Amino acid sequence: MADLRPIAAPFVVPGPSGVAIRTRLKNLTAQDEMVLRVVGAHLGSLAAGDLKQRCADGLGHDSDRWAQRKRELTGLSSSRWAGSITKATHDQWALARRGLAAHVQGLQAGIDMLAHRLSQPLGQKGTKRTPGGYRSRQEWHAKARRLACLTARHAAAVADYDSGRVRVVRGGRRLLNTRHHLAEAGLTEPQWRQRWQAARWFLSADGESGKRFGNETIRVTDDGQLSMKLPAPLADLANAPHGRYLLTCRVGFAHRGQQWADRIAADRAVAYRISFDPQRDRWYLTASWQYAPAPTVGLAAALVAGCVGVDANDDHLAAWHLDAHGNPTGAPRRFGYDLSGTADHRDAQVRHALTRLLHWAKTCGVKAIAVEDLDFAAEKTREKHGRRKRFRRLISRFPTGRLRARLVSMADQTGITIVAVDPAYTSKWGAEHWHKPLNTPTKKITRHDAASIVIGRRAQGHKARRRTPPPPPDQSDRMGHRSVQAGPDVPGGEGPRRRIPGPRTRCPSPDCDPKAGDQSAQHRSGHTTEPVQLMHSS
């Protein structure tokens, strides 16, 4: 046990702090689409120029420079459009900055691993904690060349980070590289150009509390009327007073529509974004807002009625319902999904599996779901896992962050609390302590099902093993309670097992046949099954 790392305490995952809903803009006229394209292209060019200036400023940027950029954009659009553009620019630059920091850490982890393995003798076996040397001289030479390559890349990345330089592509680097591989992507140049232009448009406006319907730039009224403030150079396209353009479509949100209606009725801030999907030739409107997170439920209060332990795997979620004492009840459940295909398909599969999980948890009557606090950020490098390409591919495509974010957001609407636990040794201890006792000829369970029990018990504060042995001085409960599953105050926890009527105890139930307890009457030979003791009178 000395080699085991310490297990972190479970904690309640805080709920979401915002929400975003989307709807399709239907029945748009040709004039409406033309105005949206022109405005999006104009504001997109302004956003591209502002991002270029922000990247050029680097670490020398300050509030005065921010105000100067906003004043330059105000004359070409409006004060609110300029505020939205500069805010989006800062968010994009900060995201690229965080990505560069993560890239530097990943390169450093690879360099440390390569340097350690290169310092070991050839064929040196590794231990549970540290890897050994490489198998052959040829592999050692190839890894030495890769170490030199990673060292050069790490030096360049550190230089960029210290100087404040980031590499950002408006529209996405993947879509930009697709331009050189149109045949493999199945696109023509006009099709790619349409996607590229749509990805670089800018039609986003931040909300403002106290203003009419929560947004002055892109406004949606309570009856679904959509209008937007046109930039100053495009004011001649207005068809409504005060330089606004009124679209002919009517907007309605099917998902969380009542929450959105209550918010705009109180003139609270709502941010809107208009986007175009070239593949479907459709326009969409996304509404988003932030709210103060609800008070976090205490861990003890969330687990008072038991919990559902969930073990996330590559193709399914293994779940088991545990009572308040940590005992598994019922049968394990499995919620499968398919992580192949496009990102939208994978996201839909995850959402469908989580929906079924939450519905089942509600039927169990629990108020908490225990999940592992997984993070594979430092576990994806080939320097650590070597030839295990299949395992590297598995952890690279595993949606740990998205699955947890989706689960927290969806559970918040059902009143279920998410408890995160340390993922250390859950599969190993589940297979050791729970897989064999629960695996019967009629009910087959997997080690993933056993791991879900350990996850749930860890959230409840119990140990992984099934039962604590009696105290050493005597086999009684004088020094403490015999089992960790139940507390000392649980009625019947210390008493013997309840007597069950039936042939096994030779005690007939009240509603049985009168001769059910007479063993002599049931025997074919007419003799008793046990010797009769003669009674002598004194």
C-alpha positions as CSV (number, residue, x, y, z in Angstrom):
1,M,0.0,0.0,0.0
2,A,3.0,2.3,0.3
3,D,3.2,2.7,-3.5
4,L,-0.4,3.9,-3.8
5,R,-0.8,7.6,-4.4
6,P,-3.2,9.4,-2.1
7,I,-6.8,9.6,-3.1
8,A,-8.3,13.0,-3.4
9,A,-11.6,13.7,-1.6
10,P,-14.8,13.8,-3.6
11,F,-16.4,17.2,-4.3
12,V,-19.7,18.5,-5.7
13,V,-19.3,19.9,-9.2
14,P,-20.6,23.5,-9.5
15,G,-23.5,24.0,-11.8
16,P,-23.4,25.9,-15.1
17,S,-23.1,29.7,-15.1
18,G,-24.7,30.3,-18.5
19,V,-27.0,28.9,-21.2
20,A,-27.2,29.1,-25.0
21,I,-30.2,28.2,-27.1
22,R,-30.5,28.2,-30.9
23,T,-33.3,28.4,-33.4
24,R,-33.6,28.5,-37.2
25,L,-34.5,31.7,-39.1
26,K,-37.2,30.6,-41.5
27,N,-39.0,32.4,-44.3
28,L,-36.2,34.9,-45.0
29,T,-36.5,36.9,-48.2
30,A,-33.7,37.4,-50.7
31,Q,-33.4,41.0,-49.4
32,D,-33.0,39.7,-45.8
33,E,-30.2,37.3,-46.8
34,M,-28.5,40.0,-48.9
35,V,-28.4,42.4,-45.9
36,L,-27.2,39.7,-43.5
37,R,-24.3,38.8,-45.9
38,V,-23.3,42.4,-46.5
39,V,-23.4,43.3,-42.8
40,G,-21.6,40.1,-41.8
41,A,-18.8,40.6,-44.4
42,H,-18.3,44.3,-43.3
43,L,-18.1,43.6,-39.6
44,G,-16.0,40.5,-40.3
45,S,-13.4,42.6,-42.0
46,L,-13.4,45.0,-39.1
47,A,-13.0,42.1,-36.7
48,A,-10.0,40.7,-38.7
49,G,-8.3,44.1,-38.7
50,D,-8.9,44.5,-34.9
51,L,-7.5,41.0,-34.2
52,K,-4.4,41.9,-36.3
53,Q,-3.8,45.0,-34.2
54,R,-4.3,43.1,-30.9
55,C,-1.8,40.4,-31.9
56,A,0.7,43.1,-32.9
57,D,0.4,44.7,-29.5
58,G,1.2,41.5,-27.7
59,L,2.0,41.9,-24.0
60,G,2.2,45.6,-24.3
61,H,-1.5,46.0,-24.6
62,D,-3.3,48.1,-22.0
63,S,-6.7,49.8,-21.4
64,D,-5.7,52.9,-23.3
65,R,-4.9,50.9,-26.4
66,W,-8.2,49.1,-26.0
67,A,-10.1,52.4,-25.9
68,Q,-8.2,53.6,-29.0
69,R,-9.1,50.5,-31.0
70,K,-12.7,50.9,-30.0
71,R,-12.9,54.5,-31.0
72,E,-11.4,53.6,-34.5
73,L,-14.1,50.9,-34.9
74,T,-17.0,53.1,-33.7
75,G,-16.9,55.4,-36.8
76,L,-17.0,52.4,-39.1
77,S,-19.8,50.6,-37.3
78,S,-21.4,51.8,-34.0
79,S,-20.3,52.0,-30.4
80,R,-22.1,48.8,-29.5
81,W,-20.8,46.9,-32.6
82,A,-17.3,48.1,-31.7
83,G,-17.6,46.9,-28.1
84,S,-18.7,43.4,-29.3
85,I,-15.8,43.2,-31.8
86,T,-13.1,44.2,-29.3
87,K,-14.5,41.9,-26.7
88,A,-14.5,39.0,-29.1
89,T,-10.9,39.9,-30.2
90,H,-9.7,39.7,-26.6
91,D,-11.4,36.4,-25.9
92,Q,-9.9,34.9,-29.1
93,W,-6.4,36.2,-28.2
94,A,-6.7,34.9,-24.6
95,L,-7.8,31.5,-25.9
96,A,-4.8,31.3,-28.2
97,R,-2.6,32.3,-25.3
98,R,-3.9,29.5,-23.1
99,G,-3.5,27.0,-26.0
100,L,0.1,28.0,-26.5
101,A,0.8,27.5,-22.8
102,A,-0.7,24.0,-22.9
103,H,1.4,23.3,-26.0
104,V,4.5,24.3,-24.1
105,Q,3.6,22.0,-21.2
106,G,3.0,19.1,-23.5
107,L,6.3,19.6,-25.3
108,Q,8.1,19.7,-21.9
109,A,6.5,16.5,-20.7
110,G,7.6,14.8,-23.9
111,I,11.1,16.0,-23.6
112,D,11.3,14.9,-19.9
113,M,10.0,11.4,-20.9
114,L,12.4,11.0,-23.8
115,A,15.4,12.2,-21.8
116,H,14.7,9.8,-19.0
117,R,14.3,6.8,-21.3
118,L,17.4,7.7,-23.3
119,S,19.4,7.8,-20.1
120,Q,18.4,4.2,-19.2
121,P,20.4,1.2,-20.5
122,L,19.1,-0.7,-23.5
123,G,16.5,-3.3,-22.6
124,Q,16.2,-1.9,-19.0
125,K,12.7,-2.9,-17.7
126,G,10.6,-0.2,-16.2
127,T,8.6,-0.2,-13.0
128,K,5.1,0.7,-12.2
129,R,6.1,4.4,-11.7
130,T,8.9,5.0,-14.1
131,P,9.4,3.5,-17.7
132,G,12.6,1.7,-18.6
133,G,15.0,2.0,-21.5
134,Y,14.4,1.4,-25.2
135,R,14.4,-2.1,-26.7
136,S,17.0,-1.7,-29.4
137,R,19.8,0.7,-30.6
138,Q,17.7,1.6,-33.6
139,E,14.8,2.7,-31.5
140,W,17.2,4.6,-29.2
141,H,18.6,6.5,-32.2
142,A,15.2,7.4,-33.5
143,K,14.1,8.7,-30.1
144,A,17.3,10.8,-29.8
145,R,16.4,12.5,-33.1
146,R,12.9,13.1,-31.9
147,L,14.2,14.6,-28.7
148,A,16.2,17.1,-30.7
149,C,13.1,17.9,-32.8
150,L,11.0,18.5,-29.7
151,T,13.7,20.6,-28.0
152,A,13.8,22.9,-31.0
153,R,10.0,23.2,-31.1
154,H,9.8,23.8,-27.4
155,A,12.4,26.6,-27.6
156,A,10.4,28.3,-30.4
157,A,7.1,28.0,-28.5
158,V,8.7,29.4,-25.3
159,A,10.0,32.3,-27.3
160,D,6.6,33.0,-28.7
161,Y,5.0,32.8,-25.3
162,D,7.5,35.1,-23.7
163,S,7.1,37.7,-26.4
164,G,3.3,37.5,-26.4
165,R,3.0,36.2,-29.9
166,V,0.0,34.0,-30.8
167,R,-1.0,32.3,-34.0
168,V,-4.7,32.8,-34.7
169,V,-6.7,32.1,-37.9
170,R,-10.1,33.7,-38.2
171,G,-12.3,31.0,-39.7
172,G,-10.3,28.1,-38.3
173,R,-6.9,26.6,-39.2
174,R,-8.5,23.3,-40.2
175,L,-10.7,25.0,-42.8
176,L,-7.8,27.0,-44.1
177,N,-5.7,23.9,-44.6
178,T,-8.7,22.2,-46.4
179,R,-8.1,24.7,-49.3
180,H,-5.0,22.6,-50.3
181,H,-6.9,19.3,-50.1
182,L,-10.2,20.0,-51.8
183,A,-10.3,16.6,-53.6
184,E,-9.9,14.7,-50.3
185,A,-12.5,16.8,-48.7
186,G,-14.9,16.4,-51.6
187,L,-15.3,20.2,-52.1
188,T,-15.0,22.5,-55.1
189,E,-13.3,25.8,-54.8
190,P,-16.6,27.8,-54.8
191,Q,-18.0,25.5,-52.1
192,W,-14.9,26.0,-50.0
193,R,-14.9,29.7,-50.6
194,Q,-18.5,29.9,-49.4
195,R,-17.7,28.1,-46.1
196,W,-14.5,30.2,-45.6
197,Q,-16.4,33.5,-46.0
198,A,-19.3,32.4,-43.7
199,A,-16.8,31.3,-41.0
200,R,-15.2,34.8,-41.1
201,W,-18.4,36.8,-40.9
202,F,-19.2,38.7,-37.7
203,L,-22.8,39.0,-36.5
204,S,-22.6,38.9,-32.7
205,A,-23.9,41.4,-30.3
206,D,-23.5,41.4,-26.5
207,G,-26.5,42.1,-24.4
208,E,-27.0,45.0,-21.9
209,S,-29.2,44.9,-18.9
210,G,-31.7,47.8,-18.6
211,K,-32.0,48.2,-22.4
212,R,-35.1,47.3,-24.3
213,F,-35.5,43.5,-24.5
214,G,-31.9,43.2,-23.2
215,N,-30.1,44.1,-26.5
216,E,-30.0,47.2,-28.5
217,T,-27.9,45.9,-31.4
218,I,-29.7,42.7,-32.3
219,R,-33.2,42.9,-30.8
220,V,-35.8,40.2,-30.5
221,T,-39.2,41.4,-29.2
222,D,-41.5,39.3,-27.1
223,D,-43.6,38.6,-30.2
224,G,-40.6,37.2,-32.1
225,Q,-39.8,40.3,-34.2
226,L,-36.1,40.3,-35.2
227,S,-34.2,43.5,-36.1
228,M,-30.6,44.8,-35.9
229,K,-28.7,48.0,-35.9
230,L,-26.9,48.6,-39.2
231,P,-23.3,49.9,-39.3
232,A,-22.9,53.5,-40.3
233,P,-21.6,52.8,-43.8
234,L,-24.6,50.6,-44.5
235,A,-27.4,52.8,-43.1
236,D,-29.0,53.2,-46.5
237,L,-30.2,49.5,-46.3
238,A,-32.4,50.4,-43.3
239,N,-36.1,49.7,-43.6
240,A,-37.0,50.8,-40.0
241,P,-36.5,54.0,-38.0
242,H,-33.1,54.8,-36.3
243,G,-31.0,53.0,-38.9
244,R,-32.4,49.5,-38.1
245,Y,-33.3,46.7,-40.4
246,L,-36.3,44.6,-39.7
247,L,-36.3,41.0,-40.9
248,T,-39.5,39.3,-42.1
249,C,-39.1,36.1,-40.1
250,R,-40.5,35.4,-36.7
251,V,-38.3,34.0,-33.9
252,G,-39.3,31.4,-31.4
253,F,-37.2,29.2,-29.1
254,A,-38.5,25.7,-28.5
255,H,-35.9,24.8,-25.9
256,R,-36.0,27.0,-22.7
257,G,-38.3,29.4,-24.5
258,Q,-40.0,30.4,-21.3
259,Q,-36.8,31.3,-19.6
260,W,-35.8,33.5,-22.6
261,A,-39.2,35.2,-22.6
262,D,-39.0,36.0,-18.9
263,R,-35.6,37.4,-19.3
264,I,-36.4,39.8,-22.2
265,A,-39.6,40.8,-20.5
266,A,-37.5,42.0,-17.6
267,D,-35.0,43.8,-20.0
268,R,-32.1,41.6,-18.8
269,A,-29.0,41.1,-21.0
270,V,-29.2,38.6,-23.7
271,A,-26.4,38.1,-26.3
272,Y,-27.3,37.1,-29.9
273,R,-25.3,35.6,-32.7
274,I,-26.5,35.1,-36.3
275,S,-24.7,32.4,-38.2
276,F,-25.0,30.7,-41.6
277,D,-24.6,27.1,-42.4
278,P,-23.4,26.7,-46.1
279,Q,-23.8,23.0,-46.1
280,R,-27.6,23.2,-45.3
281,D,-28.1,26.7,-46.7
282,R,-29.7,27.8,-43.4
283,W,-29.5,30.8,-41.1
284,Y,-29.6,30.3,-37.3
285,L,-30.0,32.6,-34.3
286,T,-28.2,31.8,-31.0
287,A,-29.3,33.4,-27.8
288,S,-27.1,33.2,-24.7
289,W,-27.0,34.7,-21.2
290,Q,-25.3,34.3,-17.9
291,Y,-26.8,33.9,-14.5
292,A,-25.5,33.6,-11.0
293,P,-24.8,29.9,-10.2
294,A,-27.2,28.3,-7.7
295,P,-25.9,27.5,-4.2
296,T,-24.0,24.2,-4.3
297,V,-25.7,21.4,-2.4
298,G,-23.7,19.9,0.3
299,L,-22.1,16.5,-0.3
300,A,-23.9,14.8,2.6
301,A,-27.3,16.3,1.5
302,A,-26.8,15.1,-2.0
303,L,-26.0,11.5,-1.0
304,V,-28.7,11.1,1.6
305,A,-30.8,8.9,-0.7
306,G,-27.9,7.0,-2.3
307,C,-26.3,7.7,-5.6
308,V,-25.6,6.3,-9.1
309,G,-22.0,5.4,-9.8
310,V,-21.0,5.9,-13.5
311,D,-17.9,4.6,-15.2
312,A,-17.2,6.3,-18.5
313,N,-15.7,4.1,-21.3
314,D,-14.9,4.4,-24.9
315,D,-18.3,3.1,-26.1
316,H,-20.7,3.1,-23.2
317,L,-21.5,4.4,-19.7
318,A,-21.6,1.7,-17.0
319,A,-23.9,2.7,-14.1
320,W,-25.1,1.1,-10.9
321,H,-27.5,2.3,-8.3
322,L,-26.1,2.3,-4.7
323,D,-28.2,2.8,-1.6
324,A,-27.3,5.1,1.2
325,H,-25.0,2.5,2.8
326,G,-22.9,1.9,-0.4
327,N,-24.6,-1.4,-1.3
328,P,-25.4,-2.0,-5.0
329,T,-29.1,-2.5,-5.6
330,G,-30.8,-3.9,-8.7
331,A,-29.0,-4.7,-11.9
332,P,-26.3,-2.6,-13.6
333,R,-27.3,-0.5,-16.5
334,R,-25.3,0.3,-19.7
335,F,-25.9,3.4,-21.9
336,G,-24.0,3.0,-25.2
337,Y,-22.8,5.6,-27.7
338,D,-20.7,5.7,-30.9
339,L,-17.8,8.1,-31.0
340,S,-17.0,7.6,-34.7
341,G,-18.0,10.1,-37.4
342,T,-18.3,13.8,-37.3
343,A,-18.1,16.0,-34.2
344,D,-21.8,16.8,-34.4
345,H,-22.6,13.0,-34.5
346,R,-20.4,12.3,-31.5
347,D,-21.9,15.2,-29.5
348,A,-25.4,13.9,-30.3
349,Q,-24.5,10.4,-29.2
350,V,-23.1,11.7,-25.9
351,R,-26.2,13.8,-25.3
352,H,-28.5,10.9,-26.0
353,A,-26.6,8.6,-23.6
354,L,-26.7,11.2,-20.8
355,T,-30.4,11.8,-21.3
356,R,-31.1,8.1,-20.7
357,L,-28.8,8.1,-17.7
358,L,-30.5,11.0,-16.1
359,H,-34.0,9.6,-16.7
360,W,-32.9,6.3,-15.1
361,A,-31.4,8.1,-12.1
362,K,-34.6,9.9,-11.5
363,T,-36.6,6.6,-11.5
364,C,-34.1,5.3,-8.9
365,G,-35.0,8.2,-6.6
366,V,-31.4,9.4,-6.1
367,K,-30.2,13.0,-6.0
368,A,-26.6,12.5,-7.0
369,I,-24.5,10.9,-9.8
370,A,-20.9,10.1,-9.1
371,V,-18.4,10.3,-12.0
372,E,-14.6,10.2,-12.3
373,D,-12.7,13.4,-12.5
374,L,-10.9,12.4,-15.6
375,D,-8.3,14.5,-17.4
376,F,-6.2,13.0,-20.2
377,A,-4.4,16.3,-21.0
378,A,-1.0,14.8,-20.0
379,E,-1.7,11.2,-21.1
380,K,-1.9,11.5,-24.9
381,T,1.8,11.7,-25.9
382,R,3.4,8.9,-27.7
383,E,6.5,9.4,-25.6
384,K,4.7,8.0,-22.6
385,H,2.6,5.2,-24.2
386,G,5.1,4.3,-27.0
387,R,3.7,1.6,-29.4
388,R,0.3,1.5,-27.8
389,K,-1.4,3.3,-30.7
390,R,-4.8,1.9,-30.0
391,F,-4.8,3.1,-26.5
392,R,-3.5,6.6,-27.5
393,R,-6.2,6.8,-30.1
394,L,-8.8,5.8,-27.5
395,I,-7.8,8.5,-24.9
396,S,-7.4,11.1,-27.6
397,R,-11.0,10.8,-28.9
398,F,-12.5,10.2,-25.4
399,P,-14.7,13.3,-24.8
400,T,-13.9,13.8,-21.1
401,G,-14.4,17.5,-21.0
402,R,-17.4,17.6,-23.2
403,L,-19.1,14.7,-21.4
404,R,-18.6,16.3,-18.0
405,A,-19.8,19.7,-19.2
406,R,-22.9,18.2,-20.9
407,L,-23.7,16.1,-17.8
408,V,-23.4,19.1,-15.5
409,S,-25.6,21.3,-17.7
410,M,-28.3,18.6,-18.3
411,A,-28.3,17.5,-14.6
412,D,-28.9,21.1,-13.5
413,Q,-32.3,21.0,-15.1
414,T,-33.3,17.7,-13.4
415,G,-32.2,18.7,-9.9
416,I,-29.5,16.0,-9.8
417,T,-26.1,16.8,-8.2
418,I,-22.9,15.7,-9.9
419,V,-20.1,14.4,-7.6
420,A,-16.6,14.1,-9.0
421,V,-14.2,11.5,-7.4
422,D,-10.6,10.6,-7.9
423,P,-10.3,8.1,-10.7
424,A,-7.3,6.3,-9.2
425,Y,-7.6,2.4,-9.0
426,T,-11.4,2.3,-9.6
427,S,-11.2,-0.4,-12.3
428,K,-8.5,-2.3,-10.4
429,W,-10.3,-2.4,-7.1
430,G,-13.6,-3.0,-8.7
431,A,-12.4,-6.1,-10.4
432,E,-10.6,-7.2,-7.1
433,H,-13.5,-6.7,-4.6
434,W,-16.8,-6.7,-6.6
435,H,-16.5,-8.4,-9.9
436,K,-16.2,-12.0,-8.7
437,P,-18.9,-11.9,-5.9
438,L,-21.5,-10.3,-8.1
439,N,-20.7,-12.4,-11.2
440,T,-23.1,-15.4,-11.3
441,P,-24.1,-17.9,-13.9
442,T,-27.3,-16.1,-14.5
443,K,-26.1,-12.5,-14.2
444,K,-22.8,-11.6,-15.9
445,I,-21.2,-8.3,-15.1
446,T,-18.1,-6.6,-16.5
447,R,-15.2,-5.0,-14.7
448,H,-16.7,-1.6,-15.8
449,D,-19.9,-2.4,-13.8
450,A,-17.7,-3.3,-10.8
451,A,-15.8,0.0,-11.3
452,S,-19.0,2.0,-11.1
453,I,-19.6,0.5,-7.6
454,V,-16.2,1.7,-6.5
455,I,-16.9,5.2,-7.9
456,G,-20.2,5.4,-6.1
457,R,-18.8,4.2,-2.8
458,R,-15.8,6.6,-3.1
459,A,-18.3,9.5,-3.5
460,Q,-20.1,8.3,-0.3
461,G,-16.9,8.1,1.7
462,H,-16.8,4.3,1.9
463,K,-13.8,2.1,1.1
464,A,-13.6,0.0,-2.1
465,R,-13.6,-3.4,-0.3
466,R,-17.0,-5.0,0.5
467,R,-16.7,-5.3,4.3
468,T,-14.5,-4.4,7.1
469,P,-13.4,-7.4,9.2
470,P,-14.5,-7.6,12.9
471,P,-12.3,-6.1,15.6
472,P,-9.2,-8.2,16.4
473,P,-9.8,-8.8,20.2
474,D,-13.0,-10.7,19.7
475,Q,-15.5,-11.4,16.9
476,S,-18.1,-9.0,18.3
477,D,-19.2,-5.4,17.9
478,R,-17.8,-4.3,21.3
479,M,-15.1,-2.1,19.8
480,G,-16.9,-0.8,16.8
481,H,-19.4,-1.5,14.1
482,R,-18.8,-4.6,12.1
483,S,-19.6,-3.2,8.6
484,V,-18.7,0.1,7.0
485,Q,-21.9,0.0,4.8
486,A,-24.2,1.0,7.7
487,G,-23.9,3.3,10.6
488,P,-24.3,2.3,14.2
489,D,-27.6,4.0,14.5
490,V,-29.2,2.0,11.6
491,P,-32.1,-0.1,13.1
492,G,-31.2,-3.8,12.8
493,G,-27.7,-3.2,11.7
494,E,-26.3,-5.1,14.7
495,G,-28.9,-7.8,15.1
496,P,-29.0,-11.3,13.6
497,R,-30.5,-12.0,10.2
498,R,-34.3,-12.1,10.2
499,R,-35.8,-15.6,10.3
500,I,-37.4,-16.5,7.0
501,P,-40.2,-19.0,7.2
502,G,-40.0,-22.0,5.0
503,P,-38.7,-25.6,4.7
504,R,-35.1,-24.5,5.2
505,T,-35.9,-23.5,8.8
506,R,-38.6,-26.1,9.3
507,C,-41.0,-23.4,10.1
508,P,-44.1,-23.2,7.9
509,S,-45.5,-19.9,6.9
510,P,-49.0,-19.1,8.2
511,D,-50.7,-19.5,4.9
512,C,-49.2,-22.9,4.1
513,D,-50.9,-26.3,4.2
514,P,-51.5,-27.6,7.8
515,K,-49.2,-30.6,7.2
516,A,-46.4,-28.5,5.7
517,G,-44.4,-28.6,8.9
518,D,-45.1,-32.3,9.6
519,Q,-42.0,-34.1,8.1
520,S,-43.4,-37.5,8.9
521,A,-46.5,-36.9,6.9
522,Q,-44.5,-35.8,3.8
523,H,-42.2,-38.9,4.0
524,R,-43.2,-41.8,1.7
525,S,-42.1,-44.5,4.1
526,G,-44.2,-43.1,6.9
527,H,-41.3,-42.8,9.3
528,T,-39.9,-39.7,10.7
529,T,-36.8,-38.2,9.1
530,E,-35.2,-37.7,12.5
531,P,-34.9,-40.0,15.5
532,V,-37.6,-39.5,18.1
533,Q,-36.4,-38.9,21.7
534,L,-38.4,-41.0,24.2
535,M,-39.7,-39.1,27.2
536,H,-39.6,-41.0,30.5
537,S,-41.7,-39.9,33.4
538,S,-40.0,-39.6,36.6
